[in-house]
Amino acid sequence: MGPHGRIPGKPDLRKINPATLKRLFSYVGGYKNKLILVVVCIIISSLTLAISALFLRTLIDDHITPLLLEAEPDFSGLFRIIIIMGIIYTSGALATLFYNWLMVDVAQGVLKKIRDDMFSHMQSLPIRFFDTHSHGDVMSYYTNDADTLRQMLTMSLPQTFSALVTMTSVLLAMLYLSFWLTLLVLGFTYIALRIVGFIAGKSGSYFIKQQQSLGEVNGYI
């Protein structure tokens, strides 16, 4: 048994295989009800950010600033708006906590099914496969690759959807407040996205090498 790494039997991770994505989402599809709750909670969490920004403007312009000019200020309106803001922030925090908890549950269930299917499939592989792959290389599929998939399900997917909803809601709020300032922000955002895309393109190859190195280390151990 030679010290083979992940390179010989590993497909090119830089190319997205639609069939692989379809099969992956077939595992996730078994949790439709929980995913619907996740989407709802993400929308609530993201909208609270934009709404809280608008409420902050109302708090300063309509309550704090006028009260500073009054000889005998009435703080009842200020207290009321603070309570409303507290409810908004609390709702957003609870929604974030709930959808993170749900995604952890979904990810663990999906990974269990994938590992079970991998193990069943591995029972049907010829002996030649195990002669050309080290034990650590094989185990790396169950550990390192599965953990990367867990991170995608629990972090990357929810954060991506949350970012899209947040950007949309914040953009609408900014357009409501100032059209020209929104254009300025969009210009800088475009520049930032170009920089991030360049960095992500460069770092993708290093991530592939990292996964290959992990398989080689496991194979050596």
C-alpha positions, 0 to 999 in steps of 0.5 A: 500500500503506497502513501497515496494522497487525495490527488489520484482519486479526487475530482477537480473541486474547482468545477461544480458538478450539477449532478453532485449538487442535485444529489446533495440537495436531495439529502437536504430536501428531507428537511423541508419543514425545517428549511422553511422555518430557517428561511423565515427566521433568516428573513426576520433576522435580516429585516430587523437590521434594516428596520432598526436603522430606520428606528434609530433615525426616528429615535434621534430626529423625532425624540432625542433632538426635540427633547433637548430643546424642551424645558420640561421634556416628556420622555414617554414617547422616548421610552415607547420607541426604546421598548419597540427597538428592544423588541425588534432587536430581541426578535432578530436575535431569537430568530438568528439563534433559532435558525442556527440551531435548526441548521445544526440539526439539519446538517447533522442529519444530512451528514449521517445519511451521507456517511451511511450511504458512503459506508454502504457504497464502500462495502461494494468497492473492489479490493483494488480500491483499498490497495490503491488508497491509504486508510487515512485517505479513505477516512478523510472522506468521512472526517475532513470532507464531511466536516467541510460539508457541515460548515457549508450547511451550517454556515455558508448557505445560511450566511449567503441567504442572510446576506442577500436578504440583508443587502436587499432590505438595507438597499431599500432602506438606503434608497428611502433615506438618500438616493445619492448616498446609495449610489456612492455606497453601491460604487464602493460595494462594486469595488469591494466585490471585485477585490473579494472575487479576486481573492476568492479565486486565488484562495480556492486553489489553496483550499483544494491543496489543503484538503489534499494535504489533509488526506496525505497526512491522514494516510501517513498517520 
